[in-house]
């Protein structure tokens, strides 16, 4: 079974965008070939035994994670320095060190769940109809959380006397140099409790189900814990980086198995597309979530999820 350069580049571009947008990269990697049909559906079917498609997706995930590392390189340099200080002194002495510890702890639940459940979930649910249903449910969750936030904001506005400004989302809005602003954001994230960090990290487990977004799950969990959109998104992207990278590195040897040598070229082309689009996507989303919400993504997931479920059910 061969995968063409065009197929790999299109899927790579889709992976780079949909991994970070809260719309599920795995879900789109299953639905797009099924929608196109024909040879695409045959070549890009991860449920087929011996298919190199999953191995190519792994390469794209690694490229996406590397794009996140490059974009958040200053954050990761501070976090790694903080973790090194923790190892050296056995004390958490800086906000960066505490943020690093929170990221490590929050990664553990999804790492264990992924090792235990990933293959079973992919084998039984990695087909168009279940994926469509989970994509629609992803939209329901995103939309419901935004409705709850909107309702709570209106209630807060009624209960708070005008002019007394208890709106915490207005804090830290002074225009600051980029490096200082990033450190201020990381300092806010470091004030999360260990319990809240574990809950937000555990939300990534939902993304094992095709159609459920990793970033969407973690952002909504952060919002439910009272975080601002931009802080929840930043924590989600930082949290996703080691998870995606570790999963990719763990499965990379599959790509270099003898039976997959013929797809190494397309895999590289797809990975480059994924990395480039992932960098552009995170750059856009970090700014987007400073002023906007998950609502457009909720509508998109509902429309595409329900439409796909109807289409694939009728088509049989």
Helices and strands as residue ranges (DSSP letters): H 5-18, H 25-36, H 38-43, H 53-71, H 73-89, H 95-125, H 128-159, G 168-170, H 178-190, H 194-202, G 203-208, H 214-224, H 229-255, G 258-263, H 264-288, H 295-315
